[in-house]
Amino acid sequence: MEYYKIAQPVPGKGMAWTYYELEEEKIKRILTHIPETGETTLYPKPKMKTLFQPERLTQTDAEEFLEIWKSGEAAGS
């Protein structure tokens, strides 16, 4: 598995991070997380299957993705 992330500002909330989990260059799961507010949205079966402009993303590790995913599940996201 490979993991990527990208951030974008959300007015009044802070930076929203979008994380992608890929297997063989296909997106398996996506999550968005706003650390300042604690909001997490999980997309276990995303409609989007390939990354658009992957060169703009930052590679991350499984630990970071899975930690946020588990906290989102626990919160009922």
C-alpha positions as CSV (number, residue, x, y, z in Angstrom):
1,M,0.0,0.0,0.0
2,E,1.0,3.6,-0.6
3,Y,-0.2,6.6,1.3
4,Y,-0.4,10.3,0.2
5,K,-1.8,13.5,1.6
6,I,-2.5,17.1,0.6
7,A,-3.8,20.1,2.5
8,Q,-6.1,23.0,1.7
9,P,-7.4,25.8,3.9
10,V,-11.0,25.8,5.0
11,P,-12.2,29.2,6.1
12,G,-12.9,29.4,9.8
13,K,-11.7,25.8,10.5
14,G,-8.0,25.6,9.6
15,M,-6.2,23.2,7.2
16,A,-8.1,20.2,5.9
17,W,-5.9,17.3,5.1
18,T,-7.0,14.7,2.5
19,Y,-5.3,11.3,2.7
20,Y,-5.4,8.6,0.1
21,E,-4.6,4.9,0.4
22,L,-3.5,3.3,-2.8
23,E,-3.0,-0.3,-3.9
24,E,-1.4,-0.9,-7.3
25,E,-2.0,2.8,-8.2
26,K,-5.8,2.5,-7.4
27,I,-7.4,4.4,-4.6
28,K,-8.8,2.1,-2.0
29,R,-9.8,4.6,0.8
30,I,-9.9,8.3,1.3
31,L,-10.3,10.4,4.4
32,T,-10.4,14.1,5.2
33,H,-9.2,15.5,8.6
34,I,-9.2,18.9,10.1
35,P,-6.9,18.8,13.1
36,E,-8.0,22.1,14.5
37,T,-11.6,21.1,14.9
38,G,-11.2,17.3,15.1
39,E,-13.5,16.7,12.2
40,T,-12.8,13.5,10.2
41,T,-14.8,12.2,7.2
42,L,-14.2,8.7,6.0
43,Y,-14.7,7.4,2.4
44,P,-14.3,3.6,2.6
45,K,-15.5,3.1,-1.0
46,P,-14.6,6.2,-2.9
47,K,-16.0,6.8,-6.4
48,M,-12.7,8.3,-7.4
49,K,-10.3,5.5,-8.3
50,T,-7.1,7.2,-9.6
51,L,-5.2,10.2,-8.3
52,F,-5.3,13.5,-10.2
53,Q,-1.9,15.2,-10.3
54,P,-0.1,12.9,-7.9
55,E,3.0,15.0,-8.2
56,R,1.3,17.6,-6.0
57,L,0.8,15.2,-3.1
58,T,3.1,14.4,-0.2
59,Q,3.8,10.8,0.5
60,T,3.1,9.7,4.1
61,D,3.1,6.4,6.0
62,A,0.5,3.8,6.9
63,E,0.8,4.6,10.6
64,E,-0.4,8.2,10.1
65,F,-3.3,7.2,7.8
66,L,-4.5,4.3,10.0
67,E,-4.3,6.3,13.2
68,I,-6.7,9.0,11.8
69,W,-8.9,6.3,10.1
70,K,-9.3,4.5,13.5
71,S,-10.1,7.7,15.3
72,G,-12.7,8.6,12.6
73,E,-14.3,5.2,13.0
74,A,-14.4,5.5,16.8
75,A,-16.1,8.9,16.4
76,G,-18.7,7.4,14.0
77,S,-17.5,9.4,11.0
